[in-house]
Amino acid sequence: MHPETPPEGQSLEALFPGRTLQLEEMRRHLMRVAEMENLTLSDGKMIYNSRLAQELGKWAESRGIGNEFHNGVFRAYFAEGKNIGKDSELLLLAQSIGLPEEEAQDILINRSFREAVDGDWDYSRRMGVTAVPTFKIDSQKVVGAQPYEVLDQFMKTMGVKERPAGSYI
């Protein structure tokens, strides 16, 4: 979520200078957890500019397949370590979920969903979101990746009732 990130990406060490040891410790922890949960996780040493992915995601949402696109971007970045700031990667993702390549390319060139994403960012700032993920209910929030127990306690404290497994909103 760093819009200043160059198209080729940036190493976490460059983004957080002087914190190499902390980053390595965090990376090892994440890899251990991913292995225990049988999840595929890339080495996570690079960040990429996700702005165009967000814009293409808004288009996918308008076509009714936003979740598929967002899941694809998530998998491409977190599991495969791909540069989700590259047009070519985004076009492949769009195609993989059935979006027309020419339309996707047009969206990227013309930045047709720039204002919609700007609106999302403005809304997030007004809501006090400073990091991803942020879980907010009323004026209370939990910021950053947290253990399940922290989120569970937050929900209980905020009066959220547990639903039976398999039930949806």
Buried (B, 14 or more C-beta within 10 A) or exposed (E): EEEEBEEEBBEBBEBEEEEEEEBEEBBEEBBEEBEEEEEEBBEBEBBBBBBBBBBBBBBBBEBEBBEBBBEBBEEBBBEEBBBBBBBEBBBBBBEEBEBEEEEBBEBBEEEBBBEBBEEBBEEBEEEEBEEEEBBBEEEEBBBEEBEEEEBEEBBEEEEEEEEEEEEEE
